[in-house]
């Protein structure tokens, strides 16, 4: 299954890559928090779903985050400058199932709503001039 959120904020992909780090994870998510070891590319995190290893990878247009041990292979990207909306930030989340329980889908929707709200607030509060 896949899910999308579009955030009408114009920003460069380099800023997404530079600013959305594991070290400041709690600045752009209320639903994820570091509970153990962390590095630039991964951390032990807690979430509504359990504790996992979160990985962070640079990709074309932004970032990919993934929950390594997640039985649903949950991963999401935060990108800009590419489809489906090159002039906005796009969050694209996937799981490796075609169907899932309604409660889990609702949790994913809440997670994406939180990510959207936090990212919009984070990037609006920290204008591009301040981010450079």
C-alpha positions in Angstrom: 0.0 0.0 0.0 1.1 3.5 -0.5 0.1 6.9 1.0 0.9 10.5 0.0 0.9 13.9 1.6 1.7 17.1 -0.2 3.0 20.1 1.8 2.8 23.4 -0.1 6.2 24.6 0.9 8.8 25.4 -1.7 12.3 24.4 -0.6 15.5 22.9 -2.1 16.2 19.2 -1.7 19.6 20.0 -0.2 17.9 21.7 2.7 15.7 18.6 3.3 18.9 16.5 3.2 20.8 18.8 5.5 18.1 19.5 8.1 16.1 16.3 8.4 18.6 14.4 10.5 18.2 11.8 13.2 19.8 14.2 15.6 16.8 16.5 15.3 14.1 13.9 14.6 11.8 15.2 17.3 11.8 18.6 15.5 9.8 17.2 12.6 7.9 14.3 14.2 5.8 13.9 17.4 5.4 10.2 16.8 9.1 9.1 16.6 11.7 9.4 19.3 15.2 8.2 19.8 15.5 5.5 22.6 19.0 4.2 22.1 22.1 4.4 20.0 22.1 6.8 17.1 24.4 7.8 14.3 24.1 10.0 11.2 22.4 7.1 9.3 20.5 5.2 11.9 19.0 5.1 15.4 17.1 3.0 17.8 13.7 4.7 17.9 10.3 4.2 19.6 7.0 4.8 17.9 3.3 4.0 18.2 4.1 0.7 16.5 7.1 -0.5 18.7 10.8 0.0 18.8 12.8 -0.3 15.6 16.0 0.7 13.9 15.3 3.8 11.8 17.6 4.3 8.8 18.1 7.6 7.0 19.3 7.7 3.4 19.9 10.5 1.0 18.0 10.0 -2.3 17.3 12.1 -5.4 15.1 15.0 -4.2 15.4 14.4 -0.5 15.5 11.7 2.1 14.3 8.1 2.7 13.5 6.8 6.2 12.8 3.1 6.9 12.0 1.0 9.9 14.4 -1.9 9.5 12.7 -4.6 11.6 9.1 -3.6 10.7 7.1 -6.6 9.6 5.3 -4.3 7.1 8.6 -2.9 5.7 7.3 0.6 6.5 9.4 3.3 4.7 8.8 6.9 3.7 10.4 9.5 1.5 10.4 13.2 1.9 11.2 14.8 -1.4 10.9 18.0 -3.5 11.5 18.9 -7.1 10.1 15.7 -8.5 6.6 14.3 -9.3 3.9 14.2 -8.2 4.3 17.9 -7.2 7.8 19.4 -8.0 6.9 22.7 -6.3 6.1 21.2 -2.9 7.3 18.7 -0.3 5.9 15.2 -1.0 5.8 12.6 1.7 5.4 9.1 0.2 4.9 6.2 2.6 4.8 2.5 1.6 4.2 -0.8 3.3 4.6 -4.2 1.7 0.9 -5.2 2.0 -2.0 -4.7 -0.4 -4.4 -4.7 2.6 -4.2 -4.2 6.3 -6.4 -3.8 9.4 -8.3 -0.6 9.6 -6.7 0.4 12.9 -3.2 0.2 11.3 -4.2 2.2 8.3 -5.6 4.9 10.7 -2.3 4.9 12.6 -0.4 5.4 9.3 -2.8 8.3 8.3 -2.2 9.9 11.8 1.5 9.5 11.4 1.4 11.2 8.0 -0.8 14.0 9.3 1.7 14.5 12.1 4.7 14.5 9.7 3.0 16.9 7.4 2.1 19.3 10.2 5.5 19.1 11.8 7.4 19.6 8.5 5.2 22.5 7.5 5.8 24.1 10.8 9.5 23.3 10.8 10.2 24.7 7.4 7.9 27.8 7.8 9.5 28.6 11.1 13.0 28.2 9.7 12.9 30.1 6.4 15.3 29.3 3.7 17.4 32.3 4.5 17.9 30.9 8.0 18.5 27.4 6.8 21.5 28.2 4.6 
